[in-house]
Amino acid sequence: MSIAVAPRHLRTLFLSDIHLGTRGSQVDLLLDFLKWHDAETIFLVGDIVDGWRLKKSWYWPQSHNDVVQKLLRKGRKGARLVYLPGNHDEFLRDYLGTQLGGVELVDSIVHETADGKRLLVIHGDQFDVVVRHAKWLAFLGDGAYTLALGLNTVLNKIRRRLGFDYWSLSAWAKLKVKNAVNFIGTFENALVTEAKRVGADGVVCGHIHHAALHDDFGIRYINTGDWVESCTAIAEHHDGRLEILRWSAIAKDEAFVVDPDTKVDQVAA
Ligand SMILES: [Mn+2]
């Protein structure tokens, strides 16, 4: 006999790269995932809404609205919502430091886990210039690295003011870098370097649509993945343990034993 279970309750949930407003966004799976997961704090780690794509052609079905509503409802029910805009939703960067509908908007933040680890949370596009010129910067040293970081911010601002299209790191990587593993490694290294620079024990980011959780660069590197292809999120359990969650029909069956007579909404209420 199967037993109905309530949604998983997590200490923290990290989601990124949902790309609402695009046809590729896996909103149905995400809505299902959100139904089965609650958290004290939810970090939206950028590229949640694809402002660039929406500007070109408006695509906003009801299900995309439902995702926004579901997240806001979690906020009303007590979850802390923190939104760290990325390059695709950089229009929200005009509101950094403020609250929109109870959602905190910040460029980056340090999150402390239940077991006392300090994690830098940031989307990751802030390091595009660093990733592009990684070889030169390694050669030129610390000052150049800081300069490249500053340059990235300035270039982004200018590009936005002039209404240029977004510059895509992943498209560039596909074009320029023959070995995708190299590119991912360079990105991971840049983010870990920044985390070390601010004295954190690790970093949580998104941007490259590649979920990961490892200590290959000496401290913890965590990438939330995306909801376009892989449908992944990062969970922090109540003891501080971090885990990649992959959501699919199969993953759900493995995670929960559900009484078929019990409606999900009754369970979730
Ligand atoms: Mn991005």
py3Dmol code that shows the C-alpha trace and the ligand (Angstrom):
import py3Dmol

protein = """\
ATOM      1  CA  MET A   1       0.000   0.000   0.000  1.00  0.00           C
ATOM      2  CA  SER A   2       1.352   3.391  -0.918  1.00  0.00           C
ATOM      3  CA  ILE A   3       1.378   6.402   1.358  1.00  0.00           C
ATOM      4  CA  ALA A   4       0.719   9.994   0.352  1.00  0.00           C
ATOM      5  CA  VAL A   5       3.508  12.330   1.332  1.00  0.00           C
ATOM      6  CA  ALA A   6       3.597  16.076   1.806  1.00  0.00           C
ATOM      7  CA  PRO A   7       5.905  18.268  -0.276  1.00  0.00           C
ATOM      8  CA  ARG A   8       9.572  18.070   0.590  1.00  0.00           C
ATOM      9  CA  HIS A   9      10.546  20.848   2.934  1.00  0.00           C
ATOM     10  CA  LEU A  10      13.999  22.264   2.303  1.00  0.00           C
ATOM     11  CA  ARG A  11      16.016  24.870   4.103  1.00  0.00           C
ATOM     12  CA  THR A  12      16.994  26.537   0.835  1.00  0.00           C
ATOM     13  CA  LEU A  13      16.170  26.140  -2.820  1.00  0.00           C
ATOM     14  CA  PHE A  14      18.281  27.555  -5.647  1.00  0.00           C
ATOM     15  CA  LEU A  15      16.743  27.896  -9.129  1.00  0.00           C
ATOM     16  CA  SER A  16      18.082  29.628 -12.215  1.00  0.00           C
ATOM     17  CA  ASP A  17      17.832  29.915 -15.984  1.00  0.00           C
ATOM     18  CA  ILE A  18      14.102  29.253 -16.254  1.00  0.00           C
ATOM     19  CA  HIS A  19      13.854  31.585 -19.276  1.00  0.00           C
ATOM     20  CA  LEU A  20      10.152  32.380 -18.873  1.00  0.00           C
ATOM     21  CA  GLY A  21       8.888  34.020 -22.045  1.00  0.00           C
ATOM     22  CA  THR A  22      10.524  31.471 -24.323  1.00  0.00           C
ATOM     23  CA  ARG A  23       9.038  28.349 -25.845  1.00  0.00           C
ATOM     24  CA  GLY A  24      11.934  26.267 -24.572  1.00  0.00           C
ATOM     25  CA  SER A  25      11.120  26.879 -20.906  1.00  0.00           C
ATOM     26  CA  GLN A  26       9.998  23.617 -19.263  1.00  0.00           C
ATOM     27  CA  VAL A  27       7.282  25.282 -17.192  1.00  0.00           C
ATOM     28  CA  ASP A  28       5.053  22.231 -16.789  1.00  0.00           C
ATOM     29  CA  LEU A  29       7.845  20.270 -15.151  1.00  0.00           C
ATOM     30  CA  LEU A  30       8.791  23.315 -13.085  1.00  0.00           C
ATOM     31  CA  LEU A  31       5.217  23.822 -11.842  1.00  0.00           C
ATOM     32  CA  ASP A  32       5.169  20.184 -10.799  1.00  0.00           C
ATOM     33  CA  PHE A  33       8.546  20.569  -9.104  1.00  0.00           C
ATOM     34  CA  LEU A  34       7.343  23.657  -7.193  1.00  0.00           C
ATOM     35  CA  LYS A  35       4.251  21.783  -6.074  1.00  0.00           C
ATOM     36  CA  TRP A  36       6.472  19.175  -4.424  1.00  0.00           C
ATOM     37  CA  HIS A  37       9.114  21.448  -2.922  1.00  0.00           C
ATOM     38  CA  ASP A  38       8.903  24.129  -0.276  1.00  0.00           C
ATOM     39  CA  ALA A  39      11.776  26.017   1.259  1.00  0.00           C
ATOM     40  CA  GLU A  40      12.457  28.630   3.924  1.00  0.00           C
ATOM     41  CA  THR A  41      14.496  30.619   1.407  1.00  0.00           C
ATOM     42  CA  ILE A  42      14.292  30.530  -2.377  1.00  0.00           C
ATOM     43  CA  PHE A  43      17.114  32.037  -4.396  1.00  0.00           C
ATOM     44  CA  LEU A  44      16.248  32.866  -7.999  1.00  0.00           C
ATOM     45  CA  VAL A  45      19.725  32.865  -9.471  1.00  0.00           C
ATOM     46  CA  GLY A  46      19.088  34.812 -12.675  1.00  0.00           C
ATOM     47  CA  ASP A  47      17.685  34.402 -16.188  1.00  0.00           C
ATOM     48  CA  ILE A  48      14.308  33.628 -14.636  1.00  0.00           C
ATOM     49  CA  VAL A  49      12.515  35.801 -17.214  1.00  0.00           C
ATOM     50  CA  ASP A  50      13.986  36.210 -20.676  1.00  0.00           C
ATOM     51  CA  GLY A  51      13.569  39.944 -21.224  1.00  0.00           C
ATOM     52  CA  TRP A  52      15.607  39.941 -24.420  1.00  0.00           C
ATOM     53  CA  ARG A  53      13.446  37.340 -26.097  1.00  0.00           C
ATOM     54  CA  LEU A  54      10.229  39.022 -24.919  1.00  0.00           C
ATOM     55  CA  LYS A  55      11.412  42.289 -26.431  1.00  0.00           C
ATOM     56  CA  LYS A  56      11.721  40.586 -29.814  1.00  0.00           C
ATOM     57  CA  SER A  57       8.426  38.734 -29.734  1.00  0.00           C
ATOM     58  CA  TRP A  58       5.902  38.500 -26.928  1.00  0.00           C
ATOM     59  CA  TYR A  59       5.325  34.961 -25.688  1.00  0.00           C
ATOM     60  CA  TRP A  60       3.683  34.666 -22.289  1.00  0.00           C
ATOM     61  CA  PRO A  61       1.186  31.799 -21.907  1.00  0.00           C
ATOM     62  CA  GLN A  62      -0.828  31.254 -18.709  1.00  0.00           C
ATOM     63  CA  SER A  63       1.569  28.573 -17.472  1.00  0.00           C
ATOM     64  CA  HIS A  64       4.416  31.111 -17.395  1.00  0.00           C
ATOM     65  CA  ASN A  65       2.219  33.380 -15.289  1.00  0.00           C
ATOM     66  CA  ASP A  66       1.482  30.397 -13.035  1.00  0.00           C
ATOM     67  CA  VAL A  67       5.188  30.004 -12.265  1.00  0.00           C
ATOM     68  CA  VAL A  68       5.402  33.637 -11.137  1.00  0.00           C
ATOM     69  CA  GLN A  69       2.198  33.294  -9.094  1.00  0.00           C
ATOM     70  CA  LYS A  70       3.376  30.065  -7.490  1.00  0.00           C
ATOM     71  CA  LEU A  71       6.670  31.608  -6.435  1.00  0.00           C
ATOM     72  CA  LEU A  72       4.976  34.738  -5.063  1.00  0.00           C
ATOM     73  CA  ARG A  73       2.515  32.540  -3.179  1.00  0.00           C
ATOM     74  CA  LYS A  74       5.403  30.736  -1.513  1.00  0.00           C
ATOM     75  CA  GLY A  75       6.611  34.186  -0.500  1.00  0.00           C
ATOM     76  CA  ARG A  76       3.241  35.109   0.994  1.00  0.00           C
ATOM     77  CA  LYS A  77       3.257  31.841   2.917  1.00  0.00           C
ATOM     78  CA  GLY A  78       6.515  32.805   4.570  1.00  0.00           C
ATOM     79  CA  ALA A  79       9.358  31.874   2.249  1.00  0.00           C
ATOM     80  CA  ARG A  80      12.085  34.463   1.785  1.00  0.00           C
ATOM     81  CA  LEU A  81      12.498  35.186  -1.942  1.00  0.00           C
ATOM     82  CA  VAL A  82      15.794  36.572  -3.232  1.00  0.00           C
ATOM     83  CA  TYR A  83      16.191  37.367  -6.929  1.00  0.00           C
ATOM     84  CA  LEU A  84      19.697  37.765  -8.397  1.00  0.00           C
ATOM     85  CA  PRO A  85      19.163  38.983 -11.981  1.00  0.00           C
ATOM     86  CA  GLY A  86      21.199  37.566 -14.848  1.00  0.00           C
ATOM     87  CA  ASN A  87      21.950  38.826 -18.335  1.00  0.00           C
ATOM     88  CA  HIS A  88      18.579  37.780 -19.769  1.00  0.00           C
ATOM     89  CA  ASP A  89      16.637  39.576 -17.019  1.00  0.00           C
ATOM     90  CA  GLU A  90      19.082  42.436 -16.563  1.00  0.00           C
ATOM     91  CA  PHE A  91      16.230  44.973 -16.835  1.00  0.00           C
ATOM     92  CA  LEU A  92      15.746  44.059 -13.166  1.00  0.00           C
ATOM     93  CA  ARG A  93      19.247  45.284 -12.377  1.00  0.00           C
ATOM     94  CA  ASP A  94      17.785  48.805 -12.300  1.00  0.00           C
ATOM     95  CA  TYR A  95      16.045  47.755  -9.072  1.00  0.00           C
ATOM     96  CA  LEU A  96      18.985  46.180  -7.219  1.00  0.00           C
ATOM     97  CA  GLY A  97      18.832  46.820  -3.492  1.00  0.00           C
ATOM     98  CA  THR A  98      15.073  47.228  -3.484  1.00  0.00           C
ATOM     99  CA  GLN A  99      12.109  44.912  -2.977  1.00  0.00           C
ATOM    100  CA  LEU A 100       9.513  44.146  -5.637  1.00  0.00           C
ATOM    101  CA  GLY A 101       6.356  42.508  -4.316  1.00  0.00           C
ATOM    102  CA  GLY A 102       8.254  41.161  -1.333  1.00  0.00           C
ATOM    103  CA  VAL A 103      11.104  39.838  -3.492  1.00  0.00           C
ATOM    104  CA  GLU A 104      14.594  41.085  -2.595  1.00  0.00           C
ATOM    105  CA  LEU A 105      16.648  42.098  -5.634  1.00  0.00           C
ATOM    106  CA  VAL A 106      20.430  41.887  -5.301  1.00  0.00           C
ATOM    107  CA  ASP A 107      23.390  41.416  -7.634  1.00  0.00           C
ATOM    108  CA  SER A 108      25.007  38.900  -5.315  1.00  0.00           C
ATOM    109  CA  ILE A 109      24.598  37.737  -1.735  1.00  0.00           C
ATOM    110  CA  VAL A 110      26.372  35.502   0.768  1.00  0.00           C
ATOM    111  CA  HIS A 111      24.199  32.678   2.045  1.00  0.00           C
ATOM    112  CA  GLU A 112      25.171  30.805   5.194  1.00  0.00           C
ATOM    113  CA  THR A 113      24.213  27.129   5.242  1.00  0.00           C
ATOM    114  CA  ALA A 114      22.892  25.318   8.326  1.00  0.00           C
ATOM    115  CA  ASP A 115      26.384  23.915   8.925  1.00  0.00           C
ATOM    116  CA  GLY A 116      27.986  27.344   8.778  1.00  0.00           C
ATOM    117  CA  LYS A 117      29.391  27.393   5.240  1.00  0.00           C
ATOM    118  CA  ARG A 118      29.312  30.781   3.517  1.00  0.00           C
ATOM    119  CA  LEU A 119      28.232  30.567  -0.126  1.00  0.00           C
ATOM    120  CA  LEU A 120      28.458  33.420  -2.617  1.00  0.00           C
ATOM    121  CA  VAL A 121      25.272  33.414  -4.716  1.00  0.00           C
ATOM    122  CA  ILE A 122      25.475  35.155  -8.107  1.00  0.00           C
ATOM    123  CA  HIS A 123      24.193  34.501 -11.639  1.00  0.00           C
ATOM    124  CA  GLY A 124      27.624  34.405 -13.293  1.00  0.00           C
ATOM    125  CA  ASP A 125      27.432  36.531 -16.449  1.00  0.00           C
ATOM    126  CA  GLN A 126      29.363  39.149 -14.466  1.00  0.00           C
ATOM    127  CA  PHE A 127      32.441  37.049 -15.320  1.00  0.00           C
ATOM    128  CA  ASP A 128      31.959  36.779 -19.081  1.00  0.00           C
ATOM    129  CA  VAL A 129      34.920  39.055 -19.818  1.00  0.00           C
ATOM    130  CA  VAL A 130      37.058  37.164 -17.317  1.00  0.00           C
ATOM    131  CA  VAL A 131      36.122  33.829 -18.912  1.00  0.00           C
ATOM    132  CA  ARG A 132      36.805  35.141 -22.419  1.00  0.00           C
ATOM    133  CA  HIS A 133      40.241  36.417 -21.549  1.00  0.00           C
ATOM    134  CA  ALA A 134      41.149  33.872 -18.880  1.00  0.00           C
ATOM    135  CA  LYS A 135      44.556  33.070 -20.387  1.00  0.00           C
ATOM    136  CA  TRP A 136      45.686  36.691 -20.547  1.00  0.00           C
ATOM    137  CA  LEU A 137      44.381  37.450 -17.080  1.00  0.00           C
ATOM    138  CA  ALA A 138      46.211  34.492 -15.556  1.00  0.00           C
ATOM    139  CA  PHE A 139      49.354  35.873 -17.149  1.00  0.00           C
ATOM    140  CA  LEU A 140      48.742  39.475 -16.076  1.00  0.00           C
ATOM    141  CA  GLY A 141      47.699  38.718 -12.507  1.00  0.00           C
ATOM    142  CA  ASP A 142      45.332  40.056  -9.867  1.00  0.00           C
ATOM    143  CA  GLY A 143      45.046  43.675 -10.997  1.00  0.00           C
ATOM    144  CA  ALA A 144      44.010  42.647 -14.501  1.00  0.00           C
ATOM    145  CA  TYR A 145      41.401  40.291 -13.091  1.00  0.00           C
ATOM    146  CA  THR A 146      39.801  43.086 -11.069  1.00  0.00           C
ATOM    147  CA  LEU A 147      39.998  45.377 -14.079  1.00  0.00           C
ATOM    148  CA  ALA A 148      38.273  42.792 -16.298  1.00  0.00           C
ATOM    149  CA  LEU A 149      35.492  42.427 -13.736  1.00  0.00           C
ATOM    150  CA  GLY A 150      34.945  46.183 -13.724  1.00  0.00           C
ATOM    151  CA  LEU A 151      35.104  46.291 -17.498  1.00  0.00           C
ATOM    152  CA  ASN A 152      32.409  43.648 -17.723  1.00  0.00           C
ATOM    153  CA  THR A 153      30.030  45.780 -15.655  1.00  0.00           C
ATOM    154  CA  VAL A 154      30.794  48.955 -17.629  1.00  0.00           C
ATOM    155  CA  LEU A 155      30.439  47.249 -21.022  1.00  0.00           C
ATOM    156  CA  ASN A 156      27.129  45.698 -19.981  1.00  0.00           C
ATOM    157  CA  LYS A 157      25.786  49.085 -18.878  1.00  0.00           C
ATOM    158  CA  ILE A 158      26.858  50.824 -22.083  1.00  0.00           C
ATOM    159  CA  ARG A 159      25.419  48.042 -24.216  1.00  0.00           C
ATOM    160  CA  ARG A 160      22.118  48.272 -22.349  1.00  0.00           C
ATOM    161  CA  ARG A 161      21.895  52.064 -22.604  1.00  0.00           C
ATOM    162  CA  LEU A 162      22.525  51.875 -26.339  1.00  0.00           C
ATOM    163  CA  GLY A 163      19.904  49.163 -26.694  1.00  0.00           C
ATOM    164  CA  PHE A 164      22.285  46.567 -28.102  1.00  0.00           C
ATOM    165  CA  ASP A 165      21.324  42.939 -28.158  1.00  0.00           C
ATOM    166  CA  TYR A 166      22.708  40.774 -25.377  1.00  0.00           C
ATOM    167  CA  TRP A 167      26.083  39.212 -25.816  1.00  0.00           C
ATOM    168  CA  SER A 168      25.913  35.475 -25.329  1.00  0.00           C
ATOM    169  CA  LEU A 169      28.821  33.749 -23.634  1.00  0.00           C
ATOM    170  CA  SER A 170      27.565  30.286 -24.509  1.00  0.00           C
ATOM    171  CA  ALA A 171      27.153  31.181 -28.196  1.00  0.00           C
ATOM    172  CA  TRP A 172      30.655  32.602 -28.147  1.00  0.00           C
ATOM    173  CA  ALA A 173      31.978  29.462 -26.456  1.00  0.00           C
ATOM    174  CA  LYS A 174      30.385  27.222 -29.076  1.00  0.00           C
ATOM    175  CA  LEU A 175      32.016  29.309 -31.775  1.00  0.00           C
ATOM    176  CA  LYS A 176      35.431  29.850 -30.277  1.00  0.00           C
ATOM    177  CA  VAL A 177      36.140  27.025 -27.916  1.00  0.00           C
ATOM    178  CA  LYS A 178      36.511  23.617 -29.479  1.00  0.00           C
ATOM    179  CA  ASN A 179      36.489  21.830 -26.190  1.00  0.00           C
ATOM    180  CA  ALA A 180      33.321  22.564 -24.211  1.00  0.00           C
ATOM    181  CA  VAL A 181      34.833  21.013 -21.098  1.00  0.00           C
ATOM    182  CA  ASN A 182      37.569  23.650 -21.203  1.00  0.00           C
ATOM    183  CA  PHE A 183      34.962  26.389 -21.315  1.00  0.00           C
ATOM    184  CA  ILE A 184      33.013  24.992 -18.377  1.00  0.00           C
ATOM    185  CA  GLY A 185      36.221  24.603 -16.394  1.00  0.00           C
ATOM    186  CA  THR A 186      37.234  28.197 -17.138  1.00  0.00           C
ATOM    187  CA  PHE A 187      33.838  29.469 -16.027  1.00  0.00           C
ATOM    188  CA  GLU A 188      33.907  27.381 -12.854  1.00  0.00           C
ATOM    189  CA  ASN A 189      37.407  28.591 -12.067  1.00  0.00           C
ATOM    190  CA  ALA A 190      36.406  32.255 -12.514  1.00  0.00           C
ATOM    191  CA  LEU A 191      33.457  31.872 -10.140  1.00  0.00           C
ATOM    192  CA  VAL A 192      35.502  29.993  -7.543  1.00  0.00           C
ATOM    193  CA  THR A 193      38.213  32.684  -7.751  1.00  0.00           C
ATOM    194  CA  GLU A 194      35.594  35.332  -6.983  1.00  0.00           C
ATOM    195  CA  ALA A 195      34.205  33.312  -4.056  1.00  0.00           C
ATOM    196  CA  LYS A 196      37.711  32.995  -2.614  1.00  0.00           C
ATOM    197  CA  ARG A 197      38.275  36.724  -3.166  1.00  0.00           C
ATOM    198  CA  VAL A 198      35.250  37.603  -1.004  1.00  0.00           C
ATOM    199  CA  GLY A 199      36.234  35.026   1.606  1.00  0.00           C
ATOM    200  CA  ALA A 200      33.359  32.599   0.961  1.00  0.00           C
ATOM    201  CA  ASP A 201      33.522  28.806   1.332  1.00  0.00           C
ATOM    202  CA  GLY A 202      31.872  28.237  -2.025  1.00  0.00           C
ATOM    203  CA  VAL A 203      29.764  29.658  -4.813  1.00  0.00           C
ATOM    204  CA  VAL A 204      26.274  29.031  -6.186  1.00  0.00           C
ATOM    205  CA  CYS A 205      25.690  30.248  -9.741  1.00  0.00           C
ATOM    206  CA  GLY A 206      23.865  29.510 -12.986  1.00  0.00           C
ATOM    207  CA  HIS A 207      24.310  31.035 -16.463  1.00  0.00           C
ATOM    208  CA  ILE A 208      25.975  28.122 -18.315  1.00  0.00           C
ATOM    209  CA  HIS A 209      23.057  25.672 -17.989  1.00  0.00           C
ATOM    210  CA  HIS A 210      25.231  22.959 -16.544  1.00  0.00           C
ATOM    211  CA  ALA A 211      24.323  21.656 -13.088  1.00  0.00           C
ATOM    212  CA  ALA A 212      27.304  20.766 -10.929  1.00  0.00           C
ATOM    213  CA  LEU A 213      28.397  20.316  -7.330  1.00  0.00           C
ATOM    214  CA  HIS A 214      32.069  19.666  -6.653  1.00  0.00           C
ATOM    215  CA  ASP A 215      35.230  20.832  -4.898  1.00  0.00           C
ATOM    216  CA  ASP A 216      37.583  20.552  -7.895  1.00  0.00           C
ATOM    217  CA  PHE A 217      38.995  24.057  -7.363  1.00  0.00           C
ATOM    218  CA  GLY A 218      39.565  23.774  -3.627  1.00  0.00           C
ATOM    219  CA  ILE A 219      36.238  25.160  -2.482  1.00  0.00           C
ATOM    220  CA  ARG A 220      32.696  24.190  -3.306  1.00  0.00           C
ATOM    221  CA  TYR A 221      31.376  25.034  -6.780  1.00  0.00           C
ATOM    222  CA  ILE A 222      27.647  24.694  -7.283  1.00  0.00           C
ATOM    223  CA  ASN A 223      25.698  25.349 -10.459  1.00  0.00           C
ATOM    224  CA  THR A 224      21.903  25.212 -10.420  1.00  0.00           C
ATOM    225  CA  GLY A 225      21.643  24.125 -14.079  1.00  0.00           C
ATOM    226  CA  ASP A 226      18.489  25.242 -15.903  1.00  0.00           C
ATOM    227  CA  TRP A 227      14.825  24.650 -16.743  1.00  0.00           C
ATOM    228  CA  VAL A 228      15.256  24.634 -20.515  1.00  0.00           C
ATOM    229  CA  GLU A 229      17.009  21.313 -20.936  1.00  0.00           C
ATOM    230  CA  SER A 230      18.175  19.635 -17.757  1.00  0.00           C
ATOM    231  CA  CYS A 231      15.407  20.717 -15.297  1.00  0.00           C
ATOM    232  CA  THR A 232      17.618  20.901 -12.235  1.00  0.00           C
ATOM    233  CA  ALA A 233      17.700  22.794  -8.960  1.00  0.00           C
ATOM    234  CA  ILE A 234      19.935  22.843  -5.906  1.00  0.00           C
ATOM    235  CA  ALA A 235      18.528  21.926  -2.520  1.00  0.00           C
ATOM    236  CA  GLU A 236      19.977  22.699   0.875  1.00  0.00           C
ATOM    237  CA  HIS A 237      18.590  20.279   3.425  1.00  0.00           C
ATOM    238  CA  HIS A 238      18.008  21.266   7.044  1.00  0.00           C
ATOM    239  CA  ASP A 239      21.405  19.887   8.097  1.00  0.00           C
ATOM    240  CA  GLY A 240      23.186  22.007   5.459  1.00  0.00           C
ATOM    241  CA  ARG A 241      23.683  19.142   3.014  1.00  0.00           C
ATOM    242  CA  LEU A 242      23.524  20.282  -0.600  1.00  0.00           C
ATOM    243  CA  GLU A 243      22.106  18.237  -3.427  1.00  0.00           C
ATOM    244  CA  ILE A 244      21.338  18.527  -7.137  1.00  0.00           C
ATOM    245  CA  LEU A 245      17.673  17.769  -7.801  1.00  0.00           C
ATOM    246  CA  ARG A 246      16.822  16.563 -11.299  1.00  0.00           C
ATOM    247  CA  TRP A 247      13.138  16.748 -12.046  1.00  0.00           C
ATOM    248  CA  SER A 248      11.372  14.500 -14.520  1.00  0.00           C
ATOM    249  CA  ALA A 249       8.431  12.131 -14.346  1.00  0.00           C
ATOM    250  CA  ILE A 250      10.881   9.406 -13.350  1.00  0.00           C
ATOM    251  CA  ALA A 251      12.616  11.484 -10.704  1.00  0.00           C
ATOM    252  CA  LYS A 252       9.264  12.270  -9.140  1.00  0.00           C
ATOM    253  CA  ASP A 253       8.254   8.615  -8.920  1.00  0.00           C
ATOM    254  CA  GLU A 254      11.542   7.803  -7.262  1.00  0.00           C
ATOM    255  CA  ALA A 255      11.305  10.671  -4.797  1.00  0.00           C
ATOM    256  CA  PHE A 256       7.747  10.166  -3.635  1.00  0.00           C
ATOM    257  CA  VAL A 257       5.367   7.344  -3.021  1.00  0.00           C
ATOM    258  CA  VAL A 258       1.964   8.770  -3.839  1.00  0.00           C
ATOM    259  CA  ASP A 259      -1.445   7.303  -3.162  1.00  0.00           C
ATOM    260  CA  PRO A 260      -3.155   7.504  -6.581  1.00  0.00           C
ATOM    261  CA  ASP A 261      -6.491   8.323  -4.891  1.00  0.00           C
ATOM    262  CA  THR A 262      -5.088  11.402  -3.197  1.00  0.00           C
ATOM    263  CA  LYS A 263      -5.077  14.542  -5.260  1.00  0.00           C
ATOM    264  CA  VAL A 264      -1.779  16.375  -5.235  1.00  0.00           C
ATOM    265  CA  ASP A 265      -3.488  19.602  -4.195  1.00  0.00           C
ATOM    266  CA  GLN A 266      -4.938  17.937  -1.098  1.00  0.00           C
ATOM    267  CA  VAL A 267      -1.491  16.695  -0.181  1.00  0.00           C
ATOM    268  CA  ALA A 268       0.089  20.041  -0.794  1.00  0.00           C
ATOM    269  CA  ALA A 269      -2.464  22.101   1.141  1.00  0.00           C
TER     270      ALA A 269
END
"""
ligand_1 = """\
1
MN
Mn 22.774 33.921 -18.118
"""
view = py3Dmol.view(width=600, height=400)
view.addModel(protein, "pdb")
view.setStyle({"model": 0}, {"cartoon": {"style": "trace"}})
view.addModel(ligand_1, "xyz")
view.setStyle({"model": 1}, {"stick": {}})
view.zoomTo()
view.show()
